Amino acid sequence: MRPVEVLSLRDAAAEELAKRIYLCNLKEGDELKQQELAEQLGVSRIPLREALVQLEADGLVKTLQNKHKVVVGIDANRIRNRISLLESTEKFFAQQIKPISVFDFAGKSRRIPVLNVHDKLAQLLDDPVISKLHRTQRKLVSFFISEDLGIRKNLEKIDKEIESEMAMGNREGVEEKISEYYQKAQELILKKLKL
C-alpha cells in the first residue's frame, strides 16, 4: 500500500488545472480567470495564483502583457518535443552509468532496488538544474501513466528492462530501452488524445 500523499491547496489546484490542460478541456489561448477558477476549484485566489505561477514554470500557462494568464495548451507537436527532450536527457544521464552491476555503499557492495528508474537516471548526473528540468518535463508522461492503466502497464514492462540494463551497467542497453520507452509513451499518449 502506498502512503497517502497530502497536497497543499496550491499543488492540488495546479494538479487539477494541469489535468484539464493535458486532457484538452482547457485549450490553447483560453484565458484563466482567477475568480472563476478559484470558485470552480474551491480555493481562495492566493493558492490559485501560486498554482498558476507553477503552471507557468511548467510551460502550460503564459502571462500576457496585460497580466492575464492564458493556456499554452498541449498539441501533438508539443508532446513530441517534450518526449524527445526527455529521451535525450535520459540518454545523457545514462552516460553516467558505471560499467559494473553493483553500487558501493560504505564499503559494502550490493544491488539496490530502483523504485523509479527515471528519477534514478536523473540522480546519476547530480545536477539539480537538469534534474529539475527533467522532473518538470516528466509531469506530462507521469500524468498519463497515473490516469491510464493501459499506458501504465505498457510502460512498466519497459521500465523493468531499463532497470535490468542499469543493474548490469550496460549503457547501450539502457539507451536503447529509453528510446523504446519514449517512442511507446508518445504513441500511447497521442492515441489517447486522438492527435
Secondary structure, 3 states (H helix, E strand, C coil): CCCCCCCCHHHHHHHHHHHHHHCCCCCCCCECCHHHHHHHHCCCHHHHHHHHHHHHHCCCEEECCCCCEEECCCCHHHHHHHHHHHHHHHHHHHCCCCCCCCEEECCEEECCCCCCHHHHHHHHHCCHHHHHHHHHHHHHHHHHHHHCHHHHHHHHHHHHHHHHHHHCCCHHHHHHHHHHHHHHHHHHHHHHHCC
